[in-house]
């Protein structure tokens, strides 16, 4: 049962309250009026290093999965890696974390400003990353690899891949999360303003969002119509349980959900993840149990991070700044590392480099390009778009008749 009447009301005194969100990977952001120096000092002192550690871990696992497993799977001519991490786990957990922090931050300022802040944080670096990736794919083209043209660039910028995957190809496969984030933040804003985000109705929404995709799973794997597939994949139907898990973790950590209810909901989300990791192959129905178990373990880690104490007593002080720096650029790393990393690996192999050097080069390139994208595009664009919003908002209120 819910112990408070309003689902999206941020709990008083929460240590996560002053830790902002950004799509997929968060760094401190405050929605509303710029903080005073005193408030900023207090916010820094209350920041939980544990969240940065979790985000860093998730992004590192994503890069390892792409560098050591998916690179060779997609491009078999690449030399097999000595170390292989074959589990698809990091991106799923980052969706969970995003949903959690959406609940933490949505009550700050107006809902419209919250939504605009998410768009301002998510979209500009996505556009910047896509343009850079397109140019690299064109200028450093590899024989027999996909060579995109202008229509492919436009389709990727419009995020059409989930809707018509046979017609619209990914320039970078990591970007599958971006439209889901946009829909998730929009849904959060709508729920916050509606009665379905209040009282016990929110539990109906959560259970429906996780059970409905599970109930239609037999239809999903039975060669459904193209229209059905397009709608299900386009709206990320089979990923909804990840957002539900993030909301449930926030409700439990802020004591809006009892432990038995939370465990039941979390177990159902884990079951949905297991179904999602089944696919029909020529050999029959197969399951990726390794990835499923990894995600389930990650859900427990995220839940304990949300409700438990900070890890500042086990993380040495000297590690705080590097961890926070990496967490701060990790959205850029996420956007930039995959396709360009594959090209770097192939070019190094052509020069005689071995598998280990290729992996290290892909990881290093991802971090460097992610840092540049964060500094050159993400941070300035977010500041400019939020300043523009605040100016328009102020002028509109000033011009509006009072009383």
C-alpha positions in Angstrom: 0.0 0.0 0.0 1.0 3.6 -0.4 1.8 5.4 2.7 1.4 9.0 1.3 -1.3 10.4 -0.8 0.8 12.0 -3.5 3.0 9.7 -5.6 5.3 12.4 -7.0 5.8 14.4 -3.8 9.5 14.3 -3.0 10.1 13.0 0.5 11.4 15.6 3.0 14.9 15.2 4.1 15.8 12.7 1.3 19.5 12.5 0.7 18.7 12.1 -3.0 16.6 15.2 -3.1 19.5 17.5 -4.1 20.9 15.1 -6.6 19.6 16.0 -10.0 18.9 13.9 -13.0 19.9 13.9 -16.6 18.8 11.4 -19.2 20.4 8.0 -18.5 23.3 9.3 -16.5 22.7 12.1 -14.0 24.9 14.8 -12.5 23.7 17.5 -10.1 21.0 19.7 -11.7 18.6 22.0 -9.9 15.2 22.8 -11.5 14.0 26.3 -10.6 15.8 29.4 -9.4 19.6 29.2 -9.4 20.8 28.2 -6.0 22.5 30.5 -3.6 26.2 29.8 -2.6 25.0 28.5 0.7 22.5 26.1 -0.9 25.2 24.9 -3.4 27.5 24.1 -0.5 24.8 22.2 1.3 23.9 20.3 -1.9 27.5 19.2 -2.5 27.8 18.0 1.1 24.6 15.9 0.7 25.5 14.3 -2.7 25.7 10.6 -2.6 28.9 9.2 -4.2 27.1 5.8 -4.4 24.9 7.1 -7.3 28.0 8.2 -9.3 29.6 4.8 -8.7 26.5 3.0 -10.0 26.3 5.2 -13.1 30.0 4.7 -13.8 29.6 1.0 -13.4 26.7 0.9 -15.8 28.4 2.9 -18.5 31.6 0.9 -18.2 29.6 -2.4 -18.5 27.9 -1.0 -21.7 31.3 -0.2 -23.2 32.7 -3.6 -22.3 29.7 -5.3 -23.8 30.1 -3.4 -27.1 33.9 -3.6 -27.2 34.4 -7.2 -26.3 31.3 -9.0 -27.5 29.0 -7.1 -29.9 31.9 -5.7 -31.9 32.9 -9.1 -33.0 29.4 -10.4 -33.3 28.4 -7.6 -35.7 31.8 -7.6 -37.5 33.1 -11.2 -37.5 36.3 -10.1 -39.3 37.5 -8.4 -36.1 39.8 -10.5 -34.0 38.1 -12.4 -31.1 38.7 -10.7 -27.8 40.7 -12.4 -25.0 38.2 -11.1 -22.4 34.5 -11.1 -23.3 31.6 -9.5 -21.4 28.5 -10.9 -23.2 25.8 -9.5 -21.0 23.4 -6.7 -22.1 22.8 -5.1 -18.7 24.1 -1.5 -18.4 21.6 0.4 -20.6 18.6 -1.4 -19.0 19.8 -0.3 -15.5 20.3 3.2 -16.7 16.7 3.4 -17.7 15.7 2.2 -14.2 17.9 4.9 -12.7 16.4 7.6 -15.0 12.9 6.7 -13.9 14.0 6.8 -10.2 15.5 10.3 -10.5 12.5 11.5 -12.6 10.4 10.9 -9.4 13.1 12.7 -7.3 13.3 15.8 -9.4 9.9 16.3 -11.0 8.5 18.2 -8.0 11.0 21.0 -8.3 9.7 24.1 -10.1 6.9 23.8 -12.6 6.2 20.6 -14.5 6.8 22.4 -17.8 10.2 23.5 -16.7 11.1 20.0 -15.6 10.0 18.6 -19.0 11.9 21.3 -20.9 15.0 20.7 -18.8 15.0 17.0 -19.8 14.6 17.9 -23.4 17.3 20.5 -23.2 19.6 17.9 -21.6 18.8 15.0 -23.8 18.3 16.2 -27.4 21.3 18.6 -28.2 24.0 16.1 -27.3 22.1 13.4 -29.2 22.0 15.6 -32.3 25.7 16.5 -31.9 26.7 12.9 -31.5 24.7 11.8 -34.5 26.3 14.4 -36.8 29.8 13.5 -35.6 29.1 9.7 -36.0 27.7 10.3 -39.5 30.8 12.3 -40.6 33.2 9.7 -39.2 31.3 6.9 -40.9 31.6 8.8 -44.2 35.1 10.0 -43.9 36.6 6.9 -42.4 34.4 4.4 -44.3 35.3 0.7 -44.0 34.8 -1.5 -47.0 31.7 -3.7 -46.8 30.4 -1.8 -43.7 27.2 0.2 -43.8 27.8 3.6 -45.4 25.0 6.0 -44.5 23.7 8.7 -46.8 21.6 11.8 -46.1 18.3 9.9 -45.8 19.9 7.6 -43.2 21.1 10.6 -41.2 17.6 12.2 -41.3 15.9 8.9 -40.3 18.3 8.5 -37.3 17.8 12.1 -36.1 14.0 11.4 -36.3 14.5 8.2 -34.3 12.6 6.0 -36.7 14.5 2.8 -36.1 12.1 1.2 -33.6 9.1 1.9 -35.9 10.5 0.5 -39.1 13.8 -1.4 -38.4 13.9 -3.0 -41.9 13.8 0.5 -43.5 15.7 2.7 -41.1 19.1 1.7 -39.8 20.9 2.7 -36.7 23.9 4.9 -37.2 24.7 4.0 -33.6 22.9 1.1 -31.9 23.4 2.6 -28.4 20.9 5.4 -29.2 17.9 3.0 -28.9 17.3 4.4 -25.4 16.8 8.1 -26.4 13.2 8.0 -27.7 12.3 5.8 -24.7 13.7 8.5 -22.4 11.7 11.2 -24.2 8.5 9.2 -23.9 9.3 8.4 -20.3 9.9 11.9 -19.1 6.8 13.1 -21.0 4.7 10.4 -19.4 6.1 11.4 -16.0 5.0 15.0 -16.5 1.6 14.0 -17.7 1.1 11.6 -14.7 2.3 14.3 -12.3 -0.4 16.7 -13.5 -3.2 14.1 -13.6 -5.1 12.3 -11.0 -3.4 9.0 -12.1 -0.2 10.2 -10.4 -2.0 10.6 -7.1 -3.1 8.3 -4.3 -3.6 4.6 -5.0 -4.2 5.1 -8.7 -0.5 5.2 -9.3 -0.2 1.6 -8.3 -2.8 0.7 -10.8 -0.7 2.5 -13.5 2.4 0.6 -12.4 0.9 -2.8 -12.3 -0.8 -2.3 -15.6 2.4 -1.0 -17.2 4.3 -4.2 -16.2 1.5 -6.8 -16.6 0.0 -5.7 -19.9 3.2 -6.3 -21.9 3.7 -9.6 -20.2 0.2 -10.8 -21.1 0.8 -9.9 -24.8 4.2 -11.6 -24.9 2.9 -14.9 -26.5 1.5 -12.7 -29.3 4.7 -10.8 -29.7 6.7 -14.0 -30.4 4.1 -15.5 -32.7 4.9 -13.5 -35.9 2.3 -10.7 -35.4 1.2 -8.2 -38.0 3.6 -5.5 -39.0 1.2 -2.8 -37.6 1.1 -4.6 -34.2 4.9 -4.9 -34.2 5.4 -1.3 -35.2 3.3 0.0 -32.3 4.7 -2.3 -29.7 8.3 -1.6 -30.6 7.8 2.0 -31.4 6.4 2.7 -27.9 8.9 0.4 -26.3 6.1 -1.7 -24.8 8.6 -4.5 -23.9 10.7 -2.1 -21.9 8.1 -0.5 -19.7 9.0 -2.7 -16.8 12.3 -0.9 -16.5 10.6 2.4 -15.9 8.1 0.7 -13.5 11.1 -0.7 -11.5 12.7 2.7 -11.2 9.4 4.3 -9.9 8.8 1.4 -7.5 12.3 1.7 -6.1 11.7 5.4 -5.5 8.4 4.8 -3.8 10.0 2.1 -1.6 13.0 4.2 -0.7 10.8 7.1 0.3 8.5 4.8 2.2 5.5 5.3 -0.1 5.4 1.6 -0.8 5.5 -1.2 1.8 8.3 -3.8 1.5 6.1 -6.7 0.6 4.3 -4.7 -2.1 7.6 -3.5 -3.5 9.1 -7.0 -3.5 6.1 -8.3 -5.4 6.3 -5.5 -8.0 10.1 -5.8 -8.4 9.8 -9.6 -8.8 7.2 -9.0 -11.5 9.5 -6.6 -13.3 12.3 -9.2 -13.1 9.9 -11.7 -14.7 9.1 -9.2 -17.5 12.9 -8.8 -18.1 13.2 -12.6 -18.4 10.5 -12.7 -21.0 12.0 -9.8 -22.8 15.3 -11.7 -23.1 13.6 -14.6 -25.0 13.7 -14.6 -28.7 12.5 -16.9 -31.5 15.5 -18.4 -33.5 15.7 -21.1 -36.2 16.5 -23.5 -33.3 13.4 -22.4 -31.4 12.8 -20.2 -28.4 16.0 -19.2 -26.7 16.7 -17.2 -23.6 19.6 -14.9 -22.6 19.6 -15.9 -18.9 23.0 -14.3 -18.3 21.8 -10.9 -19.1 18.5 -11.5 -17.3 20.3 -12.5 -14.1 22.7 -9.5 -14.4 19.8 -7.0 -14.7 18.0 -8.6 -11.7 21.2 -8.3 -9.6 21.5 -4.7 -10.8 17.9 -3.9 -9.8 18.7 -5.1 -6.2 21.9 -2.9 -6.2 19.9 0.2 -7.4 17.2 -0.4 -4.7 19.8 -0.8 -1.9 21.6 2.3 -3.2 18.4 4.3 -3.1 17.3 3.3 0.4 20.7 2.5 2.0 23.4 4.7 3.3 25.9 6.5 1.1 29.1 4.6 0.2 31.3 7.4 1.2 32.8 5.3 4.0 34.0 2.6 1.6 34.9 4.8 -1.4 38.2 6.5 -0.7 38.3 10.3 -0.8 40.9 10.4 -3.5 38.5 8.5 -5.8 35.6 10.9 -5.4 36.7 13.5 -8.1 37.5 11.0 -10.8 34.3 9.1 -10.2 32.2 12.3 -10.3 34.1 13.5 -13.4 33.4 10.2 -15.2 29.7 10.2 -14.1 29.4 13.8 -15.3 30.5 13.0 -18.9 28.9 9.5 -19.0 25.9 10.5 -21.2 28.3 11.8 -23.8 30.3 8.6 -23.5 27.2 6.6 -23.9 26.3 8.4 -27.1 29.7 8.4 -28.7 31.5 5.2 -28.0 30.0 2.4 -30.1 30.1 3.0 -33.8 33.2 5.2 -33.8 34.8 2.6 -31.5 34.1 -0.2 -34.0 35.7 1.9 -36.8 38.8 2.6 -34.5 39.1 -1.1 -33.8 38.9 -2.1 -37.4 41.5 0.5 -38.5 43.9 -0.6 -35.7 43.4 -4.2 -36.8 44.3 -3.2 -40.3 47.5 -1.8 -38.9 48.3 -5.0 -37.1 47.0 -4.2 -33.6 45.8 -7.1 -31.5 42.5 -7.5 -29.7 43.5 -6.1 -26.3 44.8 -2.9 -27.9 41.7 -2.6 -30.0 39.5 -2.9 -26.8 41.6 -0.3 -24.9 41.5 2.1 -27.9 37.7 1.8 -28.1 37.2 2.5 -24.4 39.7 5.5 -24.5 38.1 6.9 -27.6 34.6 6.7 -26.1 35.7 8.5 -22.9 37.6 11.2 -24.9 34.7 11.9 -27.3 32.2 11.8 -24.5 34.1 14.4 -22.6 34.3 16.6 -25.7 30.6 16.2 -26.4 29.7 17.1 -22.8 31.9 20.2 -22.7 31.2 21.5 -26.2 27.6 20.6 -26.7 25.7 19.2 -23.8 26.5 21.7 -21.0 26.4 25.0 -23.1 23.3 23.9 -24.9 21.5 23.0 -21.7 22.4 26.4 -20.1 21.4 28.3 -23.2 18.0 26.5 -23.6 17.2 26.9 -19.9 18.1 30.6 -19.9 15.9 31.0 -22.9 13.0 29.3 -21.1 13.5 31.4 -18.0 13.5 34.6 -20.1 10.3 33.7 -21.9 8.7 32.6 -18.7 9.6 35.8 -16.9 8.4 38.0 -19.8 5.1 36.1 -20.0 4.4 36.5 -16.3 5.4 40.1 -16.4 3.1 40.8 -19.3 0.2 38.8 -17.8 -2.5 40.8 -16.0 -2.3 40.5 -12.2 -5.2 39.7 -10.1 
